[in-house]
């Protein structure tokens, strides 16, 4: 990923910088931070909460030890090599991490991030790992010839059915928080996902909140 303002900002963060510069780390611009020109999708995170007084910077990343370079799909590769490479790239992300730079415009109590915003960040992270894994699986299937549809039926979106948040410690502002998310179970169109919000306090990384969610994959008529 080319350098962005968020990337440059977190490179100067002593906690986040080692995580995003590790050799096996893949960086992403969070999908919800990209403004959509054709409708109001993601306007909460891409506009309302993307200001100097709210969350000016955010970056997602994951450890991808199975990632393959684009050349793995070249015509010079054997059929078996290409098949193996595509299958590896299509493997689900085990844990997604998203770092957020927090200003003071979203406080509830003084210098403490509002609990509703904490829940929002968890909800976004839980939904985003599902979106990414659905996308990876679909395009791997396309590359392997298992489907001819370049665009997945119904897209990659999902809806939150349940979200439970346990608040263990305040998230201080201004500062940085890290949201980790992972999928625990899948059953048909239903996914059970977990996540935590962390913040570094001195030399210790503190789990400030924990979230568990049940999501359902959108039907074609819903998006």
C-alpha positions in Angstrom: 0.0 0.0 0.0 1.3 3.4 -0.9 2.0 5.8 1.9 -1.1 7.6 3.1 -1.5 10.3 5.9 -2.7 7.5 8.2 0.3 5.3 7.4 2.7 8.2 7.9 1.0 9.1 11.2 1.2 5.6 12.7 4.8 5.2 11.6 5.6 7.8 14.3 3.6 5.9 16.9 6.1 3.8 19.0 3.4 1.2 19.8 1.9 0.8 16.3 4.9 1.3 14.1 6.6 -2.1 14.8 3.3 -3.8 14.1 2.8 -2.2 10.7 6.4 -2.5 9.6 6.8 -6.2 10.3 7.8 -8.1 7.1 4.6 -10.2 7.0 2.2 -7.3 7.7 -0.3 -6.4 5.0 -1.7 -2.8 5.3 -5.2 -1.7 4.3 -7.2 1.4 4.1 -10.4 0.5 6.1 -13.3 0.1 3.7 -15.5 2.2 5.9 -13.1 5.1 5.7 -13.4 5.4 1.9 -16.2 7.9 1.0 -18.8 6.5 -1.4 -19.8 8.9 -4.2 -23.0 7.1 -5.3 -24.8 6.8 -1.9 -24.4 7.4 1.9 -22.8 4.0 2.7 -20.1 4.3 5.3 -20.7 8.0 5.8 -20.5 7.7 9.5 -16.8 6.5 9.5 -15.7 8.1 6.2 -17.1 11.6 6.9 -18.6 12.2 10.4 -15.9 10.4 12.3 -13.0 11.3 10.0 -12.1 14.8 11.1 -9.3 16.3 13.1 -11.5 16.4 16.2 -12.8 12.8 16.0 -10.7 10.0 14.4 -8.3 11.7 12.0 -6.3 8.6 11.2 -7.0 4.9 10.9 -5.3 1.9 9.3 -6.0 -1.8 9.2 -3.5 -4.6 8.9 -3.0 -8.3 9.3 -0.2 -10.9 9.5 -0.1 -12.7 6.2 2.5 -15.4 6.3 0.7 -17.2 3.5 0.6 -14.1 1.2 2.0 -14.7 -2.3 3.4 -12.1 -4.8 1.4 -11.3 -7.9 4.0 -13.2 -9.9 2.7 -16.4 -8.4 -0.2 -16.1 -10.8 2.1 -15.7 -13.9 1.7 -18.0 -16.9 5.2 -19.4 -16.3 3.9 -21.1 -13.1 2.7 -24.7 -13.5 -1.0 -25.4 -13.1 -0.4 -27.1 -9.7 1.7 -24.1 -8.5 -0.8 -21.6 -9.6 -3.7 -23.6 -8.0 -1.8 -23.8 -4.7 -1.0 -20.1 -4.7 -4.5 -19.0 -5.4 -5.8 -21.3 -2.6 -3.3 -19.8 -0.2 -4.3 -16.2 -1.0 -7.9 -17.2 -0.5 -7.3 -18.4 3.0 -9.2 -16.4 5.6 -7.5 -13.8 7.7 -7.1 -15.1 11.2 -6.9 -11.8 13.0 -7.5 -8.3 11.7 -6.1 -5.2 13.5 -7.2 -1.6 13.1 -5.4 1.3 14.7 -7.3 4.5 15.4 -6.0 7.9 16.3 -8.5 9.4 18.8 -9.0 13.1 19.3 -11.1 14.6 22.0 -14.3 15.3 20.0 -15.8 11.9 20.8 -15.5 12.0 24.6 -18.2 11.1 27.0 -16.5 11.8 30.3 -13.5 14.2 30.2 -10.6 12.6 28.2 -12.5 9.3 27.9 -13.9 8.0 24.6 -17.7 7.7 24.7 -18.8 4.1 25.2 -21.0 4.3 22.1 -18.0 5.0 20.0 -16.1 2.1 21.5 -19.1 -0.1 20.5 -19.1 1.4 17.0 -15.4 0.7 16.5 -15.9 -2.9 17.6 -18.9 -3.3 15.3 -16.9 -2.0 12.3 -14.0 -4.3 13.0 -16.1 -7.4 13.4 -17.9 -6.7 10.2 -14.8 -5.8 8.3 -13.0 -9.1 8.9 -16.0 -10.8 7.5 -16.1 -8.6 4.5 -12.4 -9.2 3.8 -12.6 -12.9 4.2 -15.7 -13.2 1.9 -13.9 -11.1 -0.7 -10.7 -13.2 -0.5 -12.7 -16.5 -0.8 -14.8 -15.2 -3.7 -11.9 -14.0 -5.8 -9.9 -17.2 -5.1 -12.9 -19.1 -6.4 -13.0 -16.9 -9.5 -9.3 -17.5 -10.2 -9.8 -21.2 -9.7 -12.7 -21.3 -12.1 -15.2 -22.4 -9.5 -17.4 -19.4 -10.3 -17.7 -17.2 -13.4 -19.2 -14.2 -11.5 -16.7 -11.4 -11.0 -19.0 -9.8 -8.5 -20.3 -11.9 -5.6 -24.1 -12.2 -5.5 -25.2 -9.9 -2.8 -21.8 -8.4 -2.4 -19.6 -9.1 0.7 -21.6 -7.2 3.2 -23.3 -8.5 6.4 -25.6 -7.1 9.0 -25.2 -7.1 12.8 -27.8 -9.2 14.5 -26.3 -9.0 18.1 -23.5 -7.1 19.6 -22.5 -7.4 23.2 -19.8 -5.2 24.7 -18.0 -5.6 28.0 -16.3 -2.4 29.2 -13.2 -3.2 31.3 -11.2 0.1 31.3 -11.7 3.6 29.8 -10.2 4.4 26.4 -8.2 7.6 27.0 -8.1 10.5 24.6 -6.3 11.9 22.9 -4.4 8.7 22.1 -4.3 5.6 20.0 -6.4 2.5 20.3 -6.1 -0.9 18.6 -9.1 -3.0 17.7 -8.4 -6.7 17.1 -11.1 -8.9 15.5 -11.4 -12.6 14.6 -14.0 -15.1 13.4 -14.9 -17.8 15.9 -17.6 -19.8 14.0 -19.6 -19.9 10.8 -22.9 -21.6 10.2 -24.5 -21.0 6.8 -25.0 -17.3 6.5 -24.4 -16.7 10.2 -21.0 -15.7 11.7 -19.9 -15.4 15.3 -17.1 -12.9 15.7 -15.1 -11.5 18.6 -12.9 -8.5 19.2 -11.1 -6.4 21.7 -10.2 -2.7 22.0 -6.7 -2.2 23.4 -4.7 0.8 24.5 -1.1 1.1 25.7 -0.8 2.6 29.2 2.9 3.1 30.1 4.6 -0.2 29.2 1.4 -2.2 29.4 -1.2 -3.0 26.7 -4.6 -2.9 28.4 -7.7 -4.6 27.1 -10.3 -1.8 27.5 -13.3 -3.5 26.0 -14.4 -6.9 24.6 -17.0 -7.4 22.0 -18.9 -10.5 20.7 -21.2 -10.3 17.7 -23.5 -12.4 15.6 -23.6 -11.3 12.0 -25.6 -12.5 9.0 -24.5 -12.4 5.4 -26.7 -10.1 3.4 -29.0 -11.5 0.8 -28.8 -10.1 -2.8 -32.0 -8.0 -2.3 -30.7 -6.4 0.9 -27.8 -4.4 -0.5 
